[in-house]
């Protein structure tokens, strides 16, 4: 297995994180709750990621809401978008 060491995840003063797991190389400016985030994720300020799984290189724009979702690698979510699934159907 090839090891990919990157810089630690950066948590801005505007970030709020609880009960979540992060890989390295991410920038978190928004809120992340009960989620798993892979490498190189960018969560802009005023955004909320809740009960979700984000694969590598996902960018969450400003003012975005993501709940009960699985976002594949390389997805870019535009500012103000709402992505909402359910616990039974993420």
C-alpha positions as CSV (number, residue, x, y, z in Angstrom):
1,X,0.0,0.0,0.0
2,X,1.3,3.4,-1.0
3,X,1.4,5.8,2.0
4,X,0.2,9.3,1.3
5,X,1.4,11.6,4.0
6,X,-0.1,15.1,3.8
7,X,-0.4,18.1,6.0
8,X,-2.8,17.8,8.9
9,X,-6.4,19.0,8.5
10,X,-6.8,22.7,9.2
11,X,-9.7,23.8,11.4
12,X,-10.5,27.5,11.0
13,X,-11.8,29.7,13.8
14,X,-15.3,29.5,12.1
15,X,-15.3,25.7,12.1
16,X,-17.5,23.6,14.4
17,X,-16.9,19.9,14.5
18,X,-18.4,17.1,16.6
19,X,-18.4,13.3,16.4
20,X,-16.6,13.1,13.0
21,X,-13.6,11.5,11.5
22,X,-11.1,13.3,9.2
23,X,-8.2,12.2,7.0
24,X,-5.3,14.6,6.4
25,X,-5.0,17.5,4.0
26,X,-8.4,19.1,4.5
27,X,-9.6,22.6,5.3
28,X,-12.7,23.0,7.5
29,X,-14.3,26.4,7.8
30,X,-17.9,25.3,8.3
31,X,-19.7,22.8,10.6
32,X,-19.3,19.0,10.4
33,X,-21.4,16.7,12.5
34,X,-21.4,12.9,12.7
35,X,-19.6,12.5,9.3
36,X,-16.5,10.8,7.8
37,X,-14.4,13.0,5.5
38,X,-11.6,11.6,3.3
39,X,-8.4,13.5,2.2
40,X,-8.3,16.9,0.6
41,X,-11.8,18.1,1.5
42,X,-12.7,21.8,1.6
43,X,-15.8,22.8,3.6
44,X,-16.3,26.6,3.2
45,X,-17.7,28.8,6.0
46,X,-21.5,28.9,6.7
47,X,-21.8,25.3,5.4
48,X,-23.1,22.3,7.3
49,X,-22.2,18.6,6.6
50,X,-24.2,16.3,8.8
51,X,-24.5,12.4,8.9
52,X,-22.5,12.1,5.6
53,X,-19.6,10.5,3.9
54,X,-17.3,12.6,1.7
55,X,-14.7,10.9,-0.6
56,X,-11.4,12.6,-1.6
57,X,-11.2,16.0,-3.2
58,X,-14.8,17.1,-2.4
59,X,-15.4,20.9,-2.3
60,X,-18.4,22.2,-0.3
61,X,-19.2,25.8,-1.3
62,X,-20.3,28.5,1.0
63,X,-23.8,28.3,2.6
64,X,-24.2,24.6,1.6
65,X,-26.3,22.0,3.6
66,X,-25.4,18.3,3.2
67,X,-27.3,15.8,5.2
68,X,-27.4,12.0,5.0
69,X,-25.4,12.0,1.7
70,X,-22.5,10.1,0.2
71,X,-20.5,12.4,-2.1
72,X,-18.1,10.7,-4.6
73,X,-14.5,11.8,-5.2
74,X,-14.0,15.1,-6.9
75,X,-17.5,16.5,-6.4
76,X,-17.8,20.3,-6.2
77,X,-21.0,21.6,-4.6
78,X,-21.9,25.1,-5.6
79,X,-22.6,27.9,-3.1
80,X,-26.1,27.7,-1.4
81,X,-27.0,24.2,-2.6
82,X,-29.0,21.8,-0.3
83,X,-28.4,18.1,-0.6
84,X,-30.6,16.1,1.8
85,X,-31.2,12.4,2.0
86,X,-32.7,10.4,4.9
87,X,-31.2,7.9,7.3
88,X,-32.8,5.1,5.4
89,X,-31.9,6.5,1.9
90,X,-28.7,8.5,1.9
